[in-house]
Amino acid sequence: MSLLVVFGAMLGACAPAASRDTRAVGEVSPRTRVLGSGPRVLMAQVLLPPGARFTLPTSACQEVLVHVRRGAIELDGGRALLPGRAVRFGLDGAAVSNTSSRDAELYVVVSRSVARRFGPDATLDMQQAPMDAACGEAASAPALSDAAAEPFVHAGGQLRVSILLDGAGQGARHGSLTRLEASATAGVPLHDHEESAEVIFIEQGEGRMRVGDQHVAVRPGTFVYIPPRTQHSFTPSGNSPLSAVQVYAPAGPEQRFRIHHAAPGAAAAPDPGEGEPGAAAGTGSWEPSAGDTR
């Protein structure tokens, strides 16, 4: 039986009761809250007050991906990260700091090798990352998302995909980080991914996902973990555009979005026929949906 993990979390300031204090004596503390987790991915929301610093350990078995949602922060060395940017922490470690006068909000994605998975009720371990020779090697230096990259446009302009961190661009192995922006009527037909688990975290929009033999209502704050080789689809409610964060673990399936890319302001190229790369039958291409007829 497939494992389906669904969490519901309200977005907003991290609640004190649900947060973890990462403060040393005399330091300003970031507040963290786990939004959801599965065997290979944990996602957390981090509120970084002015003067606070945030870091997480990495290893060949564990990658840390940080996405700036609100406010401005700095990576060690003084490199600025504005809202929308993302960074993969390197094997040698990295940290981000809030040097501004306003709070910053981050999403932190921790992705792991299949050799060292998360257990049930996983927490954000601030002290150590798992080690295992079976995990192979990892890149030592941190890597930033491309600030000048344009979204990939699909489904006649109804879907815009921003690949923030992946293997080709930033050396991410255990997980990729992507943002999805779709119209209120854009759906995803039934499909699966042979080797990768998929995470969807809904920021805006609502609808219904079919995951294996289960039907899941999704709305803002819903975290869905979809194991490899598990059939899944999405049917929108039609009431609101969709905004979501997507993670593949390991990275790879996000590359299908690079196949068809229309220039900004232009319609996307038509999808190829069945059986070709990018076809709905094999990749889960997005398409307008009037409702689930299955």
C-alpha positions in Angstrom: 0.0 0.0 0.0 1.3 3.5 -0.8 2.2 5.9 1.9 0.3 9.2 1.7 1.2 11.9 4.2 -1.1 15.0 4.5 -0.6 17.9 6.9 -2.8 20.9 7.3 -1.0 24.1 8.5 -2.2 27.6 8.7 0.2 30.0 7.1 1.2 33.2 9.0 3.6 34.1 11.8 5.0 31.0 13.5 3.0 30.3 16.6 5.0 30.2 19.8 3.4 26.9 20.9 4.5 25.2 17.7 7.9 26.7 17.3 11.3 25.5 18.3 13.7 27.9 20.0 17.1 27.7 18.3 18.7 30.6 20.4 22.0 30.6 22.2 22.3 32.8 25.3 22.1 36.5 24.3 21.1 35.8 20.7 17.8 36.6 18.9 16.0 33.4 18.1 14.4 32.3 14.8 11.1 30.5 15.3 10.5 27.4 13.4 7.4 25.3 12.6 7.3 22.0 10.7 4.7 22.3 7.9 4.9 18.6 7.0 7.3 15.7 6.4 7.6 12.3 4.7 10.3 9.7 4.5 12.6 11.9 2.2 11.4 15.5 2.8 10.7 17.8 5.7 9.4 21.3 5.1 9.4 24.0 7.7 8.4 27.7 8.0 11.0 29.9 9.7 10.3 33.4 11.1 13.6 35.3 11.3 13.4 38.5 13.4 15.8 41.3 12.9 19.3 40.3 14.1 18.5 36.6 14.0 20.7 34.0 12.2 19.6 30.6 10.9 21.6 27.5 10.0 21.1 23.8 9.6 23.7 21.0 9.3 24.2 19.4 5.9 25.9 16.1 4.9 26.2 13.9 1.9 22.9 12.4 3.1 21.0 15.6 3.8 20.5 18.8 1.7 19.1 22.0 3.0 17.2 24.3 0.6 16.1 27.8 1.8 13.5 29.9 0.0 12.9 33.5 1.0 9.1 34.3 1.1 9.1 37.7 2.9 11.7 40.2 3.9 15.4 40.4 2.9 18.2 38.3 4.3 21.9 37.8 3.8 23.9 34.6 3.2 27.2 34.3 5.0 29.7 36.5 3.1 27.2 39.4 2.6 25.3 38.1 -0.4 21.7 39.5 -0.3 18.7 37.2 -0.8 15.5 39.1 -1.7 12.0 37.6 -1.7 11.7 34.8 -4.3 15.3 33.8 -4.2 16.5 30.5 -2.9 19.8 28.9 -1.8 21.1 25.4 -1.4 23.4 25.2 1.7 26.7 23.6 0.9 28.4 20.6 2.5 30.8 23.0 4.3 27.8 24.6 6.0 26.0 28.0 5.5 23.8 30.4 7.4 21.4 33.2 6.6 21.0 36.3 8.7 18.4 39.1 9.0 20.3 42.3 9.0 17.2 44.4 8.3 14.7 46.1 10.7 11.8 43.8 9.7 10.9 40.2 10.1 11.8 37.8 7.3 9.9 34.6 6.5 11.6 31.5 5.0 10.6 28.1 3.8 13.3 25.5 4.7 13.2 22.1 2.8 15.4 19.3 4.2 15.7 16.5 1.7 17.5 13.2 2.4 19.0 10.3 0.5 17.0 7.1 0.4 19.8 5.6 2.6 18.9 7.8 5.6 15.2 8.6 5.6 13.1 10.6 8.1 11.2 8.6 10.6 7.6 9.3 11.8 7.0 12.6 13.6 10.2 14.0 12.3 11.5 17.3 13.8 14.0 19.9 12.5 17.3 18.7 13.9 19.4 21.8 14.5 22.5 19.8 15.7 23.5 17.1 13.3 22.8 15.6 9.9 22.9 11.9 9.2 26.0 10.3 7.7 26.2 7.2 5.6 28.7 6.1 2.9 25.8 4.9 0.8 24.8 8.6 0.3 27.7 9.3 -2.0 29.3 12.7 -2.4 27.8 16.3 -2.2 28.8 19.7 -3.4 30.8 21.7 -0.8 29.8 25.3 -1.8 26.4 26.9 -1.4 24.5 27.7 -4.6 21.9 30.4 -5.3 18.8 30.4 -7.6 19.1 32.3 -10.8 17.7 35.8 -10.2 17.3 36.5 -13.9 15.6 33.2 -14.8 12.1 33.5 -16.4 9.3 31.1 -15.5 8.6 28.2 -17.9 5.1 28.7 -19.4 2.8 25.8 -20.1 -0.9 25.0 -20.8 -1.4 28.0 -23.1 -0.2 30.4 -20.4 -2.3 28.9 -17.6 0.8 27.5 -15.8 4.0 29.2 -14.9 6.8 27.2 -13.4 9.9 28.6 -11.6 12.6 26.1 -11.1 14.6 27.6 -8.2 17.0 24.8 -7.2 17.9 21.6 -9.2 20.7 19.4 -10.0 21.8 21.0 -13.3 21.8 24.6 -12.0 22.7 24.3 -8.3 24.0 20.8 -7.8 20.9 19.6 -5.8 20.9 15.8 -5.6 18.4 14.8 -3.0 15.7 17.4 -3.7 14.7 20.1 -6.2 12.7 23.2 -5.3 10.1 24.6 -7.7 7.3 27.2 -7.5 4.0 26.7 -9.4 1.5 29.5 -10.3 -1.6 28.3 -12.2 -5.0 29.6 -13.2 -8.1 28.6 -11.3 -9.0 26.0 -13.9 -5.6 24.4 -14.5 -5.6 20.7 -13.5 -3.1 17.8 -13.6 -4.1 14.4 -15.1 -3.3 11.1 -13.4 0.4 10.3 -13.5 3.3 9.0 -11.4 7.1 9.4 -11.0 9.1 6.2 -11.1 12.0 7.1 -8.8 11.1 10.4 -7.0 8.8 11.3 -4.2 6.8 14.5 -4.7 5.8 17.2 -2.2 3.1 19.8 -2.9 2.6 22.6 -0.4 -0.4 24.8 -1.2 -0.1 28.5 -0.5 -3.2 29.7 -2.5 -6.0 27.9 -4.2 -8.0 24.8 -3.5 -9.3 21.6 -5.1 -9.0 17.9 -4.8 -6.0 15.6 -5.3 -6.2 11.9 -6.0 -3.2 10.1 -4.5 -3.3 6.3 -5.1 -6.8 5.2 -4.1 -7.4 8.2 -1.8 -9.0 11.6 -2.5 -7.6 14.6 -0.6 -9.1 18.0 -0.3 -6.4 20.6 -0.5 -6.4 24.3 0.5 -3.9 26.9 1.7 -1.6 25.3 4.3 -2.0 21.7 3.0 1.2 19.6 2.7 1.0 16.4 0.6 3.8 13.8 0.4 3.4 11.5 -2.6 5.7 8.4 -2.7 7.4 7.2 -5.9 5.3 5.1 -8.3 2.1 6.5 -6.8 -0.6 7.6 -9.3 -1.8 11.1 -8.5 -3.8 14.0 -10.1 -5.2 17.4 -9.2 -8.6 18.9 -10.0 -9.0 22.6 -9.1 -12.2 24.0 -7.5 -12.2 26.8 -10.1 -12.6 29.4 -7.4 -9.0 30.7 -7.0 -5.6 30.7 -8.8 -3.1 28.2 -7.5 0.2 29.0 -5.9 2.3 26.1 -4.6 5.7 24.9 -3.6 6.8 21.7 -5.2 9.7 19.4 -4.2 11.0 16.3 -6.0 13.2 13.9 -4.0 15.5 13.1 -5.6 15.6 15.9 -8.2 14.8 15.0 -11.8 11.1 15.1 -12.7 11.1 19.0 -12.7 13.2 18.9 -15.8 10.1 18.1 -17.9 9.0 21.7 -17.4 12.0 22.8 -19.4 10.8 21.0 -22.6 8.2 23.7 -23.6 9.1 27.2 -22.8 7.3 30.2 -24.3 8.8 33.6 -24.2 7.3 36.0 -21.7 3.9 37.2 -23.0 3.7 34.5 -25.6 1.6 31.3 -25.6 3.3 28.1 -24.8 4.0 25.6 -27.6 1.5 22.8 -27.9 2.0 19.6 -25.9 3.6 16.7 -27.9 1.6 13.6 -28.7 1.1 10.6 -26.4 4.3 8.8 -25.6 6.6 11.8 -26.3 8.5 13.7 -23.5 6.1 16.2 -22.0 3.0 14.2 -23.0 0.2 14.2 -20.4 0.2 10.4 -20.2 3.8 10.2 -19.0 4.5 13.5 -17.3 1.4 14.9 -15.8 1.3 18.0 -18.0 -1.1 20.7 -16.7 -4.3 21.3 -18.7 -7.6 23.2 -18.2 -10.0 21.2 -16.1 -13.8 21.4 -15.8 -13.9 18.7 -13.1 -12.9 15.2 -12.4 -14.6 12.7 -14.6 -12.9 9.6 -13.3 
